[in-house]
Amino acid sequence: MVYRYIDRQRQIIKSFYTGIGKSAVIFPIAFLVALGHGFVTLGAIFYARDLFGATPSQVGFFTALWSVCYILGCIFIRPLSSRVLPRYVLTAAAFFKGLFILLILQVKTITAASFFYGLFGLSISFFWPPILGWLSRGVEGAVLGRLMSNFNFSWSVGSIISPFIAGFLSAKAPALPLYTGSFSFFAACFLLLGASLTLPRIRQDKELILDRSSISLEVDNSPLLRFPAWIGIFTTYTVIGVIVNIFPLYALGNLQYDKSLIGLLLLNRALFAMFGFLFMGRTTFWHFRPLQMLVAQGFLVVCVFFMKFSSTPLTTGILISCTGICQAFSYFNSMFHGISGSINRSGRMAVHESLVSSGLVLGSLFGGLLYQRFSMSFLYTIGAAWVLFGLLLQTALCIWIERREKGRKA
C-alpha cells in the first residue's frame, strides 16, 4: 500500500517535471534579465555622475552607447546566431551581460567604462530578439496576444521593482546596483543552463530560429499597420529615453528629489506600463485597428508637454505614470502587428528592439545636450513636438493603409 502510494506520487512528480516547457523557463529568465537591466541602467547614471564626475551631456552619451551597440548587434551580428539553438544563445547572452557589468566596476575612467558598456549593449542583441522568436513560434491571434501579455508581464515586473531598489542601493553605494544587476544576469544564465540540461521538453527542442534569408516558407501575411506602429514605438521611446536617463539628473539637481524618490517615480512608470500590457494582452478589440494607436500617441503628447509645468512629486508621478500607459500601447502595437503573420519573428523582433533602442539613444543623447544647453522645460517642449510629428506621420500612413485595403476589397 505504501509502495503504491509512493509510486503514484512519483508518477505525478514525473508527469509535472516532463511537462515543463519553454514558457515556464522563458518567463522567469525574462524577469531576471529585466530586473538586472533596471538595476544597471539607473545605477549606471548615478555611477557615472558620482564616480567619474560626468556632466549631463556625458551621461547622455554614456547611457546612449549601449543602445547604439544593441542596435548594431541586432542588425549586423545577431543574424549570425540563427543557426544556434535559442537556449544556447540566451545562456551566453545572459552570462556576458553580467561579465561586462562587472568589468565596468574594475576600471577607473569613463572611457574604459564606456567600452564595456558598449559590449554590454552588444550582448543584449543576442537575448531579446531570439527569446521572443523562440516563445512565439507557431502562435497567432488571441493566443499570441495572451502569450505576449504574459511575457511582457514577466519582464515588466522586473522593470517595476528594479528602479526603486536601484535608487535605494545607489544611495548606499554607487556600485551596489551594478553588482546586483550582474548577479541577476548570472542567475538567469544558470537557470537557463540548468533547464537545458535537466528538463526533457527543453532538451528535445531542436528547432532553430532562422532568418528569412535562410528559409523558404509560405507568403508573409504581416499587416501593414506594423509601419505606423513602428513610427509610434520610435517616437515614444525617444521620450522614454529622456525620462529614464535625463530626468533623474534634473530631479536630483533642480527639483532636489532624493535618489530613492526618483527610483519610486520610475517604478510607477513601469507599474502603469505593466497594467497597460495586461489590458492589451487580455483584449482583442484593438487588433489590426489604428484608432487606439493614434489616441494613445495623442495622449502622450499632452503628458510630455505638461511635464514642463510640474515640480511636485505628486504631479510629476502622475504624468510619468501616464507615459507608462502610453509606452505599453506603443510597445504592444509594435510587437503584435510586427510579428503577426510573420515567417521571420526573430528578425521582426530585432526590428522592434532596434527601434526601441534608437528612440532611447535619441532621447538620451540629444536630451542630455538640450538639457545642458537650454533647460528641461525646453526639452519637454521639443519632446512633445517630436511625438506630435510622429503622430501626424502615423495618421497619414493609417489613412493610406485604410484606402488601400478598401481598394482591394472593391
Secondary structure, DSSP 8 states (H G I E B T S, - for coil): -HHHHHHHHHHHHHHHHHH--HHHHHHHHHHHHHHHHHHHHHHHHHHHHHHH---HHHHHHHHHHHHHHHHHIIIIIGGGGGGS-HHHHHHHHHHHHHHHHHHHTT-SSHHHHHHHHHHHHHHHTTTHHHHHHHHSTT--HHHHHHHHHHHHHHHHHHHHHHHHHHHHHHHH-TTHHHHHHHHHHHHHHHHHHHHHHH-HHHHT-------GGG---S-----TTHHHHHHHHHHHHHHHHIIIIIHHHHHHHTS---HHHHHHHHHHHHHHHHHHHHHHHH--TTTT-SHHHHHHHHHHHHHHHHGGG--SHHHHHHHHHHHHHHHHHHHHHHHHHHHTT-S-HHHHHHHHHHHHHHHHHHHHHHHHHHHHHS-HHHHHHHHHHHHHHHHHHHHHHHHHHHHHHHHHH-
